[in-house]
Amino acid sequence: MNQRLFLILIFTTGLQVCFAGHRRPAWQTPRQIQSVLAELNLAADPLAEDPDLPVPVLDHEKPYTRGVHNTVTWVDSMAGVYSRLQTMQRSIQFFAVEAAIAGADTVWGFVDGTESSATFTNMPEGVPIAYRIRYYAADLSGAFSISPWSRAEVSIQDASAPVIESIQIHGLQDICTNPWVLGPQIRIDIHARDMNGQIMQMAIQEISDSVEWELFDNLDAHPRARVDTTLQYEIRTDANQTLTLNFWAVDVAEFNSDTLRLQLFYQIPDPAVTCFPNPFAPAHDRCISIKIEKENVQEAMIFDPFGNLVRVLRKATDVLVFQWDGTDEQGRPVSKGGYLCVIDGNRDLYCKIAVIR
């Protein structure tokens, strides 16, 4: 069960968070508060909670707090408390603030009554921390009383960014270092994790000469520590143009993972033959891929603009792609221009190739 959900269930069923165990001060108590506490400790009858005092209220805590420091506040939620104390002719002299770490170790401190927040430093990561406050009030005669504790607010410290473990695009072909897909509609498998937090968004950014676009997927509004999901994405760059897809994860504490980058392009699907990249620059692209949507094809012939046979390409029957590096049968680079690739001598099964230098 999620740790935060577990604590919420404890609160809603009426049980109390344990603020016991080892106790240590979070900061040095201000001198004027020390003197008041010393006087109260010497009283014959120690102070007990006054049930007539209004219960203080902490501002709501985020499920995950960025970093290892956390400032708890109460300014937005205490308006009713201050007004009621005014009618009772009492004023807050100082606050006691406590943080129960995973229900065992308790860190505490005092702040002046004019303060509206308290900062806890170097808190442990990845465990629920429950915060609460109470105040010491004085009446017109100077007599002190202590309020009940506030309801606890829970947060988990998260000082680490999420990590994308892998990105896989369905149907991606990586031949001759030219990753490509058929058609602009792609499916992307994403695997990511967050050690001390929860991932709330997966981001995709598309960048090309003509497009700059970002998409944020909110993971069905259910943040989680591990993401194994498949996203549907439509490429906005025109066919046959190189584009870059950037991927990153965003967690609840608003940390971004490192960005994974992938360059690719897509071809419009052809039922018979697809050549890519096209135009083909041998010095840059290393080779052109010729994909055949037909079984038992083993041979492809490259002809120059004058109909001369330049190269014969061969492959196994279970492989769908021929590869041509832009050379003739003697290994010499061909000239720039238009070439024709004919499959298995069938003049109706071909593609045109533009070679550029």
C-alpha positions as CSV (number, residue, x, y, z in Angstrom):
1,M,0.0,0.0,0.0
2,N,1.2,3.5,-0.8
3,Q,2.8,5.1,2.3
4,R,0.9,8.3,2.0
5,L,-2.4,6.5,1.5
6,F,-1.6,4.4,4.6
7,L,-1.2,7.5,6.8
8,I,-4.3,9.1,5.4
9,L,-6.3,6.0,6.3
10,I,-4.9,6.2,9.8
11,F,-6.0,9.8,10.2
12,T,-9.5,9.2,8.8
13,T,-10.1,6.2,11.1
14,G,-9.5,8.4,14.1
15,L,-6.2,6.9,15.2
16,Q,-3.3,9.2,16.2
17,V,0.1,9.6,14.5
18,C,2.9,8.5,16.8
19,F,5.0,11.6,17.8
20,A,7.0,9.5,20.3
21,G,10.3,7.7,20.1
22,H,13.6,9.5,19.9
23,R,13.1,13.3,20.2
24,R,15.6,15.9,19.1
25,P,15.5,19.7,18.6
26,A,15.3,20.9,15.0
27,W,16.8,24.3,15.8
28,Q,17.9,26.4,18.8
29,T,15.0,27.7,20.9
30,P,14.9,31.5,20.9
31,R,16.1,32.9,24.2
32,Q,12.8,34.7,25.2
33,I,10.9,31.4,24.6
34,Q,13.5,29.5,26.7
35,S,12.9,31.8,29.7
36,V,9.1,31.4,29.5
37,L,9.4,27.6,29.2
38,A,11.7,27.6,32.2
39,E,9.1,29.4,34.3
40,L,6.3,27.1,33.2
41,N,8.4,24.0,34.0
42,L,8.9,25.3,37.6
43,A,5.1,25.8,38.1
44,A,3.5,23.6,40.8
45,D,0.9,22.4,38.3
46,P,2.3,21.8,34.9
47,L,0.2,23.2,32.0
48,A,-2.3,20.9,30.3
49,E,-4.0,21.4,27.0
50,D,-6.9,23.8,27.3
51,P,-9.9,22.3,25.3
52,D,-11.5,25.7,25.1
53,L,-8.7,27.1,23.0
54,P,-9.4,26.9,19.2
55,V,-7.4,24.1,17.5
56,P,-4.6,25.5,15.2
57,V,-4.6,24.5,11.6
58,L,-1.6,23.8,9.3
59,D,-1.7,24.8,5.7
60,H,-2.1,21.8,3.4
61,E,1.1,19.9,2.6
62,K,2.0,18.7,-0.8
63,P,2.2,14.9,-1.1
64,Y,5.9,15.3,-2.0
65,T,8.2,18.1,-1.1
66,R,11.1,19.0,-3.3
67,G,14.6,18.6,-1.7
68,V,15.4,17.7,1.9
69,H,14.1,20.9,3.5
70,N,10.5,21.6,4.2
71,T,8.8,24.8,5.4
72,V,5.4,24.2,7.0
73,T,3.1,27.2,7.1
74,W,-0.2,28.2,8.9
75,V,-0.9,31.7,7.8
76,D,-3.7,30.8,5.3
77,S,-5.6,28.5,7.6
78,M,-5.5,30.4,10.9
79,A,-7.8,33.3,10.3
80,G,-10.6,31.8,12.3
81,V,-8.3,30.9,15.2
82,Y,-6.9,34.4,15.5
83,S,-10.3,36.0,15.5
84,R,-11.6,33.7,18.1
85,L,-8.6,34.2,20.4
86,Q,-9.2,37.9,20.1
87,T,-12.7,37.6,21.4
88,M,-11.3,35.5,24.3
89,Q,-8.8,38.2,25.0
90,R,-5.9,35.9,24.5
91,S,-2.9,36.2,22.3
92,I,-0.4,33.6,20.9
93,Q,3.0,34.0,22.4
94,F,4.8,31.2,20.6
95,F,4.3,28.0,18.6
96,A,5.5,24.5,19.1
97,V,6.1,22.7,15.8
98,E,6.8,18.9,15.5
99,A,7.6,16.5,12.7
100,A,7.2,12.8,13.2
101,I,9.5,10.9,10.8
102,A,7.9,7.6,9.7
103,G,6.0,7.6,13.0
104,A,9.1,7.1,15.1
105,D,11.8,9.8,15.3
106,T,10.3,13.2,16.3
107,V,12.0,16.5,15.5
108,W,10.6,19.6,17.2
109,G,11.2,23.3,17.8
110,F,9.6,26.6,19.0
111,V,9.0,29.8,17.0
112,D,7.7,33.2,18.0
113,G,4.0,33.9,17.9
114,T,4.5,36.5,15.2
115,E,5.9,33.8,12.8
116,S,3.7,32.1,10.3
117,S,6.0,29.2,9.3
118,A,8.8,27.0,10.4
119,T,11.5,25.3,8.4
120,F,12.8,21.7,9.0
121,T,16.2,21.0,7.4
122,N,18.0,17.8,6.3
123,M,14.9,15.6,6.5
124,P,15.2,12.0,5.3
125,E,13.9,11.2,1.8
126,G,11.3,8.7,0.8
127,V,9.4,8.3,4.1
128,P,6.2,9.9,5.3
129,I,6.8,12.8,7.7
130,A,3.8,14.1,9.7
131,Y,3.8,17.7,10.8
132,R,1.7,19.4,13.5
133,I,1.6,22.6,15.6
134,R,0.2,23.9,18.8
135,Y,0.5,27.3,20.5
136,Y,1.1,28.8,23.9
137,A,-1.4,31.6,24.6
138,A,-1.5,34.2,27.3
139,D,-4.5,36.1,28.7
140,L,-4.5,39.8,29.9
141,S,-3.1,38.8,33.3
142,G,-0.1,37.0,31.7
143,A,-1.4,33.5,32.5
144,F,-0.4,30.8,29.9
145,S,-2.4,28.0,28.4
146,I,-1.7,25.5,25.7
147,S,-3.8,24.7,22.7
148,P,-4.6,21.2,21.5
149,W,-2.3,19.9,18.7
150,S,-3.4,20.5,15.1
151,R,-4.3,17.7,12.8
152,A,-1.2,16.3,11.2
153,E,-0.2,17.1,7.6
154,V,1.9,14.5,5.8
155,S,4.5,14.9,3.1
156,I,7.4,12.9,1.7
157,Q,10.8,14.5,0.9
158,D,11.9,13.9,-2.7
159,A,15.4,15.2,-3.6
160,S,16.0,13.0,-6.6
161,A,14.8,13.3,-10.2
162,P,13.0,10.5,-12.0
163,V,14.9,8.3,-14.4
164,I,13.8,7.1,-17.8
165,E,15.0,3.5,-18.2
166,S,14.0,2.9,-21.8
167,I,12.1,4.3,-24.8
168,Q,11.0,2.0,-27.6
169,I,9.1,3.1,-30.7
170,H,7.1,0.3,-32.3
171,G,8.2,-0.5,-35.8
172,L,11.3,1.6,-35.6
173,Q,14.0,0.4,-38.0
174,D,17.6,1.3,-37.4
175,I,19.5,0.4,-40.6
176,C,22.7,2.2,-41.5
177,T,22.2,4.5,-38.5
178,N,19.1,6.0,-40.2
179,P,16.2,5.3,-37.8
180,W,12.8,5.5,-39.5
181,V,9.2,4.4,-39.2
182,L,6.4,4.0,-41.8
183,G,3.7,6.7,-41.4
184,P,3.4,9.5,-38.8
185,Q,1.3,7.5,-36.3
186,I,3.7,5.9,-33.8
187,R,3.4,4.0,-30.5
188,I,6.0,4.6,-27.8
189,D,6.7,2.2,-24.9
190,I,8.1,4.2,-22.0
191,H,9.6,2.7,-18.8
192,A,10.6,5.1,-16.0
193,R,10.9,5.2,-12.2
194,D,11.3,7.6,-9.3
195,M,13.2,6.3,-6.3
196,N,11.7,8.6,-3.6
197,G,8.8,10.2,-5.4
198,Q,6.1,9.7,-8.0
199,I,6.0,10.5,-11.7
200,M,3.1,12.6,-12.8
201,Q,3.9,13.4,-16.4
202,M,5.7,12.1,-19.4
203,A,6.8,14.8,-21.9
204,I,7.5,14.5,-25.6
205,Q,9.0,17.3,-27.6
206,E,9.3,17.2,-31.4
207,I,11.8,19.5,-33.1
208,S,12.6,19.8,-36.8
209,D,13.2,22.6,-39.3
210,S,9.5,23.2,-39.6
211,V,8.0,22.1,-36.2
212,E,8.5,22.6,-32.5
213,W,5.9,20.9,-30.4
214,E,5.5,19.6,-26.9
215,L,3.0,17.1,-25.5
216,F,2.5,16.3,-21.8
217,D,0.8,13.1,-20.8
218,N,-0.6,13.2,-17.3
219,L,-0.6,9.5,-16.8
220,D,-4.4,9.3,-16.3
221,A,-4.1,11.6,-13.3
222,H,-2.5,8.8,-11.3
223,P,1.1,9.6,-10.3
224,R,3.2,6.5,-9.5
225,A,6.7,5.5,-8.6
226,R,7.1,3.3,-11.7
227,V,5.8,4.0,-15.2
228,D,5.3,1.3,-17.8
229,T,3.1,2.7,-20.4
230,T,2.4,3.0,-24.1
231,L,1.7,6.4,-25.6
232,Q,0.2,7.2,-29.0
233,Y,1.9,10.0,-30.9
234,E,1.4,11.7,-34.3
235,I,4.5,13.1,-35.9
236,R,3.9,16.6,-37.1
237,T,7.0,17.0,-39.3
238,D,6.4,16.3,-43.0
239,A,7.5,12.9,-44.4
240,N,11.1,12.3,-45.3
241,Q,12.4,15.1,-43.1
242,T,14.7,14.4,-40.1
243,L,13.2,15.2,-36.8
244,T,14.3,14.9,-33.1
245,L,12.0,13.5,-30.4
246,N,13.0,14.5,-26.8
247,F,11.6,12.5,-23.9
248,W,11.6,13.4,-20.2
249,A,9.6,12.5,-17.0
250,V,8.3,15.0,-14.5
251,D,7.6,14.0,-10.9
252,V,5.2,15.4,-8.3
253,A,8.1,17.4,-6.7
254,E,8.5,19.0,-10.1
255,F,11.9,17.4,-10.9
256,N,12.6,16.6,-14.5
257,S,14.5,13.5,-15.6
258,D,17.4,13.7,-18.0
259,T,16.3,14.0,-21.6
260,L,16.5,11.1,-24.0
261,R,16.9,12.2,-27.6
262,L,16.1,10.2,-30.8
263,Q,16.5,11.3,-34.4
264,L,14.3,9.7,-37.0
265,F,12.1,10.3,-40.0
266,Y,9.1,8.6,-41.5
267,Q,8.0,7.5,-44.9
268,I,4.5,7.3,-46.3
269,P,3.7,3.6,-46.4
270,D,3.8,2.0,-49.8
271,P,2.2,-1.4,-50.4
272,A,5.1,-2.6,-52.5
273,V,8.5,-0.9,-52.2
274,T,9.8,1.9,-49.9
275,C,13.2,3.6,-50.3
276,F,14.6,5.7,-47.5
277,P,16.2,8.1,-47.0
278,N,15.4,9.5,-50.4
279,P,17.2,11.6,-51.6
280,F,20.2,9.6,-50.6
281,A,23.5,11.2,-49.6
282,P,26.1,8.4,-49.3
283,A,28.6,10.5,-47.4
284,H,26.0,11.4,-44.8
285,D,23.5,8.5,-44.7
286,R,26.0,5.7,-45.3
287,C,23.3,3.6,-47.0
288,I,19.8,3.6,-48.4
289,S,17.3,1.0,-47.3
290,I,14.9,-0.6,-49.7
291,K,12.0,-2.3,-47.9
292,I,9.9,-4.9,-49.8
293,E,6.4,-5.8,-48.6
294,K,6.6,-9.2,-50.4
295,E,7.8,-12.6,-49.3
296,N,10.6,-14.7,-51.0
297,V,12.3,-11.7,-52.6
298,Q,16.1,-12.1,-52.7
299,E,17.5,-9.8,-55.4
300,A,17.3,-6.1,-56.4
301,M,19.0,-4.4,-59.3
302,I,20.2,-0.8,-59.4
303,F,20.1,0.9,-62.8
304,D,21.6,4.3,-63.7
305,P,19.7,7.0,-65.7
306,F,20.8,5.4,-69.0
307,G,19.5,1.9,-68.1
308,N,22.9,0.5,-67.3
309,L,23.1,-2.1,-64.5
310,V,25.1,-0.6,-61.7
311,R,24.7,-3.0,-58.8
312,V,22.9,-6.2,-57.8
313,L,21.8,-6.4,-54.2
314,R,21.0,-9.6,-52.5
315,K,19.4,-10.6,-49.1
316,A,18.0,-13.6,-47.3
317,T,14.3,-14.4,-47.9
318,D,13.3,-13.7,-44.3
319,V,14.8,-10.2,-44.4
320,L,12.5,-7.4,-45.7
321,V,15.2,-4.8,-46.4
322,F,17.9,-4.4,-49.0
323,Q,20.8,-2.0,-48.3
324,W,22.8,0.0,-50.9
325,D,25.8,2.1,-49.9
326,G,25.9,4.1,-53.2
327,T,28.7,2.1,-54.9
328,D,28.8,0.0,-58.1
329,E,29.9,-3.6,-58.3
330,Q,33.6,-2.6,-58.1
331,G,33.0,-0.6,-54.9
332,R,33.3,2.8,-56.7
333,P,30.9,5.6,-55.6
334,V,28.2,6.3,-58.2
335,S,27.6,9.8,-59.6
336,K,24.8,11.9,-58.4
337,G,21.6,11.6,-60.2
338,G,18.5,9.5,-60.5
339,Y,18.6,5.7,-60.2
340,L,16.1,2.9,-60.5
341,C,15.8,-0.1,-58.1
342,V,14.0,-3.0,-59.7
343,I,13.0,-6.0,-57.6
344,D,13.6,-9.5,-58.9
345,G,13.6,-8.2,-62.5
346,N,10.0,-7.2,-62.2
347,R,9.6,-3.8,-63.9
348,D,6.3,-3.2,-62.1
349,L,8.0,-3.6,-58.7
350,Y,10.5,-0.7,-58.3
351,C,11.4,2.5,-56.6
352,K,13.3,5.6,-57.8
353,I,16.4,6.8,-55.9
354,A,17.9,10.2,-56.0
355,V,21.6,10.2,-55.2
356,I,23.1,13.5,-54.0
357,R,26.7,14.4,-53.3
